[in-house]
Amino acid sequence: MADIDVDFDKVGLLAVRDGKVLLCRKKHTTSLLILPGGCREPGESAIDCLSRELREELGDVMVKAVELVGVYTDRAAGPEKAQPKTVRIELYRGELIGQPVASSEIAELFWFGERDDYFQLAPSIANKILPDLLVRGILSWGRGGP
């Protein structure tokens, strides 16, 4: 199978506390909830990218016990009227150390749980990431999506 062309090559963090996933809402470009993290810079490792993006977006936090969860490709979150773009997310699970605070381009942080509105989620999270996490038992919510 050929690789899919992607517009955004991102590294994201899966941080779970009390059965809820930490998500972010940006100040611009989309009102949908996205994962903390961001685009990799040329020559940057996934872990270096993740550390840099977490400092930028969440303030004085660190992540430990980092492990790869999976790689997901789907439609990127963005302006509804814009030409659809594709995002590739290399997702890592880790324990967040410190209290995250919305910083830089992040307007708010949201701990998303099984009873929250799936229509708030970026397509990659709703269509690919959450269903995979539920099937694999990484999240143990009672339902499988919208």
Secondary structure as the mmCIF struct_conf table of DSSP 4:
data_model
#
loop_
_struct_conf.conf_type_id
_struct_conf.id
_struct_conf.beg_label_comp_id
_struct_conf.beg_label_asym_id
_struct_conf.beg_label_seq_id
_struct_conf.end_label_comp_id
_struct_conf.end_label_asym_id
_struct_conf.end_label_seq_id
HELX_LH_PP_P HELX_LH_PP_P1 ALA A 2 ASP A 5
BEND BEND1 ASP A 7 ASP A 7
STRN STRN1 PHE A 8 LEU A 14
STRN STRN2 VAL A 16 ARG A 17
TURN_TY1_P TURN_TY1_P1 ASP A 18 GLY A 19
STRN STRN3 LYS A 20 LYS A 26
BEND BEND2 LYS A 27 THR A 29
BEND BEND3 LEU A 32 LEU A 32
STRN STRN4 LEU A 33 ILE A 34
BEND BEND4 PRO A 36 PRO A 36
STRN STRN5 GLY A 37 CYS A 39
HELX_LH_PP_P HELX_LH_PP_P2 ARG A 40 GLU A 41
TURN_TY1_P TURN_TY1_P2 PRO A 42 GLY A 43
HELX_RH_AL_P HELX_RH_AL_P1 ALA A 46 LEU A 58
BEND BEND5 GLY A 59 ASP A 60
STRN STRN6 MET A 62 ARG A 75
HELX_LH_PP_P HELX_LH_PP_P3 ALA A 76 ALA A 77
TURN_TY1_P TURN_TY1_P3 GLU A 80 LYS A 81
BEND BEND6 ALA A 82 ALA A 82
HELX_LH_PP_P HELX_LH_PP_P4 GLN A 83 PRO A 84
STRN STRN7 THR A 86 ILE A 97
BEND BEND7 GLY A 98 GLY A 98
TURN_TY1_P TURN_TY1_P4 SER A 104 GLU A 105
STRN STRN8 ILE A 106 PHE A 112
TURN_TY1_P TURN_TY1_P5 GLU A 114 ARG A 115
BEND BEND8 ASP A 116 ASP A 116
HELX_RH_3T_P HELX_RH_3T_P1 TYR A 118 GLN A 120
STRN STRN9 LEU A 121 LEU A 121
HELX_RH_AL_P HELX_RH_AL_P2 PRO A 123 PRO A 123
HELX_RH_PI_P HELX_RH_PI_P1 SER A 124 ILE A 129
HELX_RH_AL_P HELX_RH_AL_P3 LEU A 130 VAL A 135
TURN_TY1_P TURN_TY1_P6 ARG A 136 GLY A 137
BEND BEND9 ILE A 138 LEU A 139
BEND BEND10 GLY A 142 GLY A 142
#
